Amino acid sequence: MPRYCYEAVTVGGELVQGEMEASDRAAVIARLQEAGSVPIRASPADGGALAALWTRRRAGARRIGRRDLAAFTQELSSLLHAGLPLDRALAIMIDAAGDGAPRELAADIQQAVRGGAALSDALAAHPRTFSRFYVSMVRAAEAAGRLDQGLASLLHYLERSRALRESVVSALIYPAILVTVAGVSLLIILTYVVPQFTQLFADAGRALPLPTRIVIGAAEWLRSYGGLLVVAMAVLAVVIRRRLRRPAGRYRWDRMVLQAPVVGDLITKMEMARFSRSLGTLLASGVPLLAGLGIVKEILGNRVLAETLEPAAETLKAGRSLVEPLMSTGLFPALGLQMIRVGEETGRLDDMLLRIADLYDGEVASATQRLLALLEPVLIVGLGVVIAGVIMSILVAIVSVNELPL
């Protein structure tokens, strides 16, 4: 009896993978459904186009950037909406693409589709490019026979997510440049300018003012141990990065971030927007709520908030409301949870979730602007005071050495 590789979502919302013997692919799917799981994919463990996809998937397939992914989704959605069959649409995309990863990716997907794989299975073979969320959306659209509309919804989700991310990144560019320029200026002053006066002060034989002695000491320490400082900072960065890769370390860090003043509230709103848009888009495409929660758990960036979805899934399986376990954590915004409650009561949860996402997208953008409006003058004044203090300490020492009146 042939063996099949499968991937499914359990009743608890967890992703499981494995192999089983069955007469055909339909038998694998039926057995998974009898166990209460939601099948995502099932493919032969040896031979055939799907087996090649499974091997390529485990090895890590070609990857494209976010902009290329959005362009791929838009082009495919437009071609399918125009009435072209999937194979013809992929062929046009291959012809239109230049050399590189996007063309090779489209060619791989077309080859898999021609070999009998569903589009969602073909996409699942490239997990580094197409997330579980993306694949689930496409699979739901295939089941509903609305692949073009499903891709259009996906495109809208990708564009809104990218717009929110780019707005935050763009707002942080100026403070980052300001800190970098000020840091480089201070480094040049301490390592090049201050040492020029050190010998002059030593020849004068006069006791220097305390601020000057502090600045000169800092400059000498930096010249002597600057290399070790750089190495220590690099080692510290590597250690922190490794700790954050561990679940326990990442969980502690995410909890600290949520508890931080100002920043914690901003992160909570960003995650609320991501949670609402992801789950709302999945529900609108026909993905069951329980399976959608399992997918959204992997999308959330903050693991503390992501872990709160497990009791929510248990509550749903018991036939109760989604809101209650989320509200008991005290982590999610109260307004968003109340809107979710209204969506459950009216039977329009998907639409309400998308409204919540739009609401918190706007709040994140406004909060970011307010935060930067306060941060920029603080940075300018603070860095200016530090640099001016260093310069003034040198000028005071020069005046003292030459015994000039102030």
C-alpha positions in Angstrom: 0.0 0.0 0.0 1.5 3.4 -0.9 2.6 5.9 1.7 1.4 9.5 1.8 2.9 12.6 3.4 0.2 14.8 5.1 -0.2 18.1 6.8 -3.2 19.0 8.9 -4.5 21.3 11.6 -5.7 19.5 14.8 -8.8 20.5 16.7 -6.5 22.4 19.0 -5.3 24.5 16.1 -1.8 22.9 16.0 -0.1 22.1 12.7 0.9 18.4 12.4 2.9 16.6 9.8 3.5 12.9 9.2 3.1 9.9 6.9 0.5 7.2 6.6 -0.4 4.2 4.4 -3.6 4.5 2.4 -5.1 3.3 -0.8 -5.2 6.9 -2.3 -5.1 10.6 -1.4 -8.8 10.7 -0.7 -8.5 8.0 1.9 -5.8 10.0 3.7 -8.0 13.1 3.7 -11.0 11.1 5.0 -8.9 9.5 7.8 -7.7 12.9 8.9 -11.2 14.3 8.9 -12.4 11.3 10.9 -9.7 12.2 13.5 -11.2 15.7 13.8 -8.3 17.4 11.9 -8.5 19.8 9.0 -6.4 18.4 6.1 -4.1 21.0 4.5 -2.2 18.7 2.1 -1.6 15.1 1.3 0.9 13.9 -1.3 2.7 10.6 -2.3 5.8 9.9 -0.3 7.6 8.7 -3.4 7.2 9.4 -7.1 5.2 12.0 -8.9 5.1 15.8 -9.1 3.7 16.1 -5.6 6.6 14.1 -4.2 9.1 16.3 -5.9 7.3 19.3 -4.4 7.4 17.7 -0.9 11.2 17.1 -1.2 11.8 20.7 -2.4 9.6 22.0 0.4 11.6 20.3 3.1 14.9 21.5 1.5 13.7 25.1 1.3 12.7 26.4 -2.1 13.2 29.6 -3.9 12.3 32.7 -2.1 11.1 36.1 -3.3 10.6 39.4 -1.5 7.4 40.9 -0.1 7.1 43.3 -3.1 7.6 40.4 -5.6 5.0 38.3 -3.6 2.5 41.1 -3.9 3.2 41.5 -7.6 2.8 37.7 -8.1 -0.5 37.8 -6.3 -1.8 40.8 -8.2 -0.9 39.4 -11.6 -2.3 36.0 -11.0 -5.6 37.4 -9.6 -6.0 39.7 -12.6 -5.4 37.0 -15.1 -7.8 34.6 -13.4 -10.4 37.3 -13.1 -10.1 37.9 -16.9 -11.2 34.3 -17.4 -7.9 32.6 -18.2 -7.3 29.1 -17.0 -4.7 28.7 -14.3 -2.1 27.0 -16.5 -2.4 29.7 -19.2 -2.2 32.5 -16.5 1.0 31.0 -15.1 2.5 30.7 -18.6 1.8 34.4 -19.2 3.5 35.3 -15.9 6.5 33.2 -16.8 6.8 34.9 -20.2 6.4 38.4 -18.6 8.9 37.8 -15.8 12.6 38.4 -16.3 15.3 36.1 -15.3 15.5 35.4 -11.6 13.7 33.9 -8.6 10.2 35.1 -9.6 10.4 33.4 -13.0 11.8 30.2 -11.6 9.1 30.2 -8.9 6.3 30.6 -11.3 7.8 27.8 -13.5 8.0 25.5 -10.5 4.3 26.2 -9.6 3.2 25.7 -13.3 5.1 22.4 -13.5 3.4 21.2 -10.3 -0.1 22.2 -11.5 0.5 20.5 -14.8 1.5 17.4 -12.8 -1.9 17.3 -11.1 -1.3 19.3 -7.9 -3.7 21.9 -6.7 -2.4 25.5 -6.7 -2.4 25.5 -2.9 -0.3 22.4 -2.8 2.1 23.9 -5.3 2.4 27.0 -3.2 2.9 24.9 0.0 6.0 23.5 -1.6 7.6 26.9 -1.1 7.1 27.7 2.6 9.8 30.4 2.7 7.8 32.4 0.2 4.2 31.4 0.8 3.2 31.4 4.5 0.8 29.0 6.0 -1.7 31.9 6.0 -1.2 32.5 2.3 -1.7 28.8 1.5 -4.8 28.4 3.6 -6.4 31.4 1.9 -5.7 29.9 -1.5 -7.0 26.5 -0.4 -10.2 28.1 0.9 -10.7 30.0 -2.3 -10.2 26.8 -4.3 -12.8 25.0 -2.3 -15.2 27.9 -2.8 -14.4 28.1 -6.5 -13.5 31.8 -6.2 -9.7 31.6 -6.7 -9.5 35.1 -8.3 -11.5 36.7 -5.5 -9.4 34.9 -2.8 -6.2 36.2 -4.4 -7.7 39.7 -4.5 -8.4 39.4 -0.8 -4.9 38.2 -0.2 -3.5 41.1 -2.2 -5.5 43.6 -0.1 -4.2 42.0 3.1 -0.6 42.1 1.8 -0.9 45.7 0.8 -2.4 46.9 4.1 0.1 44.9 6.1 3.0 46.4 4.1 1.6 49.9 4.3 1.4 49.7 8.1 4.9 48.3 8.3 6.4 50.9 6.0 4.7 53.7 7.8 6.3 52.7 11.1 9.7 52.1 9.5 9.6 55.4 7.6 8.7 57.3 10.8 11.8 55.8 12.5 14.3 56.7 9.8 14.9 60.3 10.9 15.5 59.5 14.6 17.8 56.7 13.5 19.8 59.0 11.3 19.9 61.6 14.1 21.3 59.2 16.6 23.8 57.8 14.1 25.2 61.2 13.1 25.4 62.4 16.7 27.1 59.1 17.8 29.7 59.4 15.0 30.3 63.0 15.8 30.8 62.2 19.5 33.2 59.4 18.6 35.3 61.6 16.4 35.5 64.3 19.1 36.6 61.8 21.8 39.0 59.8 19.6 40.6 62.6 17.5 39.8 66.1 18.8 40.2 65.6 22.6 43.6 63.9 22.3 45.0 66.9 20.4 44.6 68.9 23.7 45.8 66.3 26.1 49.5 67.1 25.6 48.8 70.8 25.9 47.1 70.4 29.2 49.9 68.1 30.5 52.6 70.6 29.6 50.7 73.4 31.4 51.1 71.6 34.7 47.8 72.9 36.0 45.1 71.0 37.7 42.2 70.6 35.2 38.6 71.1 36.0 36.6 68.0 36.9 34.5 68.0 33.6 37.7 68.1 31.6 39.3 65.3 33.5 36.2 63.2 33.0 36.2 63.8 29.2 39.9 63.2 28.8 39.6 60.0 30.8 36.7 58.8 28.7 38.7 59.6 25.5 41.8 57.7 26.7 39.7 54.7 27.8 37.9 54.7 24.4 41.3 54.8 22.5 42.7 52.0 24.7 39.7 49.7 24.9 37.5 50.7 22.0 38.3 47.5 20.1 37.4 45.4 23.1 34.2 47.4 23.5 33.2 46.6 19.9 34.0 42.9 20.4 32.0 42.8 23.6 29.0 44.5 22.0 29.2 42.0 19.1 29.3 39.1 21.5 26.5 40.5 23.5 24.4 40.9 20.3 25.0 37.3 19.4 24.1 36.0 22.9 20.9 38.1 22.9 19.9 36.9 19.5 20.4 33.2 20.5 18.4 33.7 23.6 15.6 35.3 21.7 15.6 32.3 19.4 14.7 30.1 22.4 11.0 30.0 23.2 11.5 30.8 26.9 13.8 33.7 26.1 11.6 35.1 23.4 8.6 34.8 25.7 10.3 36.8 28.5 11.4 39.4 26.1 7.9 39.8 24.6 6.4 40.1 28.0 8.9 42.9 28.9 8.0 44.7 25.7 4.3 44.6 26.5 4.9 46.0 30.0 7.1 48.8 28.7 5.5 52.3 29.0 4.3 53.8 25.7 6.0 51.2 23.5 3.9 48.3 25.1 0.7 50.0 24.2 1.9 50.6 20.6 3.0 47.0 20.2 -0.4 45.8 21.5 -2.3 47.9 19.0 -0.1 46.7 16.2 -0.6 43.0 17.2 -4.4 43.6 17.5 -4.5 45.0 14.0 -2.5 42.0 12.7 -4.7 39.6 14.6 -7.9 41.1 13.4 -6.9 41.5 9.7 -5.5 38.0 9.5 -8.4 36.3 11.2 -11.0 38.4 9.4 -9.4 37.7 6.0 -9.3 33.9 6.7 -12.9 33.9 7.8 -14.1 35.9 4.8 -12.4 33.3 2.6 -14.2 30.4 4.2 -11.5 29.1 6.6 -13.2 27.8 9.9 -12.7 29.9 13.0 -10.8 27.2 14.9 -8.4 26.5 12.1 -8.0 30.2 11.5 -6.9 30.8 15.2 -4.2 28.1 14.7 -2.9 29.9 11.7 -3.1 33.4 13.2 -1.2 32.2 16.2 1.9 31.7 14.0 1.4 35.1 12.4 1.5 37.2 15.6 4.9 38.5 16.4 4.5 38.7 20.1 4.5 35.2 21.6 2.8 36.3 24.9 -0.3 37.4 22.9 0.0 34.4 20.6 -0.2 32.0 23.5 -3.4 33.5 24.7 -5.1 32.1 21.6 -4.8 28.5 22.9 -7.3 29.0 25.7 -9.5 30.8 23.2 -9.4 27.8 21.0 -10.4 25.5 23.9 -13.3 27.8 24.7 -14.5 27.7 21.1 -14.4 23.9 21.2 -16.6 24.0 24.3 -19.1 26.1 22.3 -18.5 29.4 24.2 -17.5 32.8 23.0 -14.1 33.8 21.6 -14.0 37.0 23.6 -14.1 35.7 27.2 -10.6 34.1 27.4 -9.0 37.0 25.5 -10.6 39.5 27.8 -9.5 37.6 30.9 -5.8 38.1 30.0 -6.1 41.9 30.2 -3.6 42.1 27.3 -5.9 43.0 24.3 -7.5 46.4 23.9 -11.0 46.4 25.5 -12.6 48.3 22.6 -11.4 45.7 20.0 -12.7 42.8 22.2 -16.1 44.5 22.6 -16.3 44.9 18.8 -15.5 41.2 18.4 -18.3 40.4 20.8 -20.7 42.4 18.6 -19.5 40.6 15.5 -20.1 37.2 17.2 -23.6 38.3 18.3 -24.6 39.6 14.8 -23.0 36.7 12.9 -20.7 39.1 11.0 -17.4 38.4 12.8 -15.3 38.5 9.6 -16.5 42.0 8.7 -16.2 43.3 12.2 -12.6 41.9 12.5 -11.6 43.8 9.3 -13.2 47.0 10.7 -11.2 46.5 13.9 -8.0 46.1 11.8 -8.7 49.4 10.0 -9.3 51.1 13.3 -6.1 50.0 14.9 -4.1 50.6 11.8 -5.1 54.2 12.1 -4.4 54.3 15.8 -0.9 52.8 15.3 -0.1 55.4 12.7 -1.3 58.2 14.9 0.4 56.9 18.0 3.7 56.5 16.1 3.5 60.1 14.9 2.8 61.3 18.4 5.6 59.3 19.9 8.1 60.6 17.3 6.8 64.2 17.9 8.0 63.8 21.5 11.1 61.7 20.8 12.7 63.9 18.2 13.1 67.1 20.3 14.2 65.0 23.2 16.9 63.4 21.1 18.0 66.7 19.6 18.3 68.4 23.0 19.8 65.4 24.7 22.5 64.8 22.1 23.2 68.5 21.7 23.7 68.8 25.4 26.2 65.9 25.5 28.2 67.2 22.5 28.1 70.7 23.8 29.2 69.5 27.3 32.3 67.8 25.8 33.2 70.9 23.8 32.6 73.3 26.8 34.8 71.1 29.0 37.7 71.6 26.6 37.1 75.3 26.3 36.9 75.8 30.0 40.3 73.9 30.4 41.9 76.1 27.7 40.7 79.2 29.4 42.0 77.9 32.8 45.4 77.1 31.4 45.9 80.4 29.8 44.5 82.2 32.8 42.1 84.3 30.7 39.0 85.9 32.3 35.7 84.2 31.5 
